Amino acid sequence: MTEQELRDLVSRALRKIAPEVDQSKIDPGESLRDQLDIDSMDFLNFLIALHDAVEVDIPESDYPRLSTLRSIVEYLAQKKGVAPAGPVR
């Protein structure tokens, strides 16, 4: 799995919880919850969808680390042993 494939999986999971959002306008360094105006339950469903798609355990203690698009892709890449391909845009 490549970092781009991880980004695509994150993108698909985001579409499920916020289909109306223009993902090209998401700032990868800003809080996803704030940008998408989603509640904690939607965010939890998003993390569960990522867990299912990537087959990576995401312990609840790691949730605070997964606040931005950049941090999510980096976290998943690290868990999957994927070499960084460059900054998330």
N, C-alpha and C positions, 0 to 999 in steps of 0.2 A: 504494500500500500504506500502511495506517495503522499506528500503533504498536500498536493493539489486535490487528490482524492478525498483526503480528510476535509479540506475546505468545502468540497462539493457536498459531502455528507452533512456537514454543519449547515450549509445553505438549505438543503432539503428539509432538515429538521426544523429550521427556522420558518420555512414556508408553511409547515404544518400548524404552527402555533400563531403565526402572524402572516397569513397569505396576502394581506393588503399592503404590506410594507415593501417599498422599493429598496431592495438590498444593496443596490449600488450606492445608496446614500448613507449606509451604515459606516460610522467611523470605527475602525477596528480597535482603537485604543480607548473608546468610551464605553460606559456601562450599557450592555444590551438591554437590560430591563428598563433603563431610563429612555433609551432611544426608541424602543418598541412599545413603551408604555404597557408592559405586561406585568401581571401580578405574580406572586411567588408560586402559585399553583401552576400557572402556565410555564414558568421557568423550570419548575421541577419536571413537568411533562417533557419539556425540551431536553433536559439532561437525561431523562429516561430513554427518550428516542435516540439520543447519542449513544448511550450505553448499548442499546439493542443493535444499532447500526454498525458500531465500531467493535462491539464485543469486548469492551473494556470496562472493568469495574471502576465506578466513580464513587468512592466513599463519601458519605455526607460531610465528613471533616474537610474534604477538598472543595466543596461547593463555593466557599468564599474566593477561592483562587480562580474560579471560572466566571468572571464577571464581564469580560470583554471578548470580542470575537478573536482578537489576537491571543489572549490568554487561553481560550478554549482550544484553538488549533495547536498552540504550543504544548499544552497539557496532553492532548490526545497523541500528538506526534511523539512526545517523550514516552508515553505509556506503550505505544506501538513500536517504539524503536526506530522511528522514521527520522532520517537526517533532515535538518532544516533546509528549506529551499529558498529562503529569503523572507523578507517581511510580509505580513498579511496586509493586503490592500483592500 
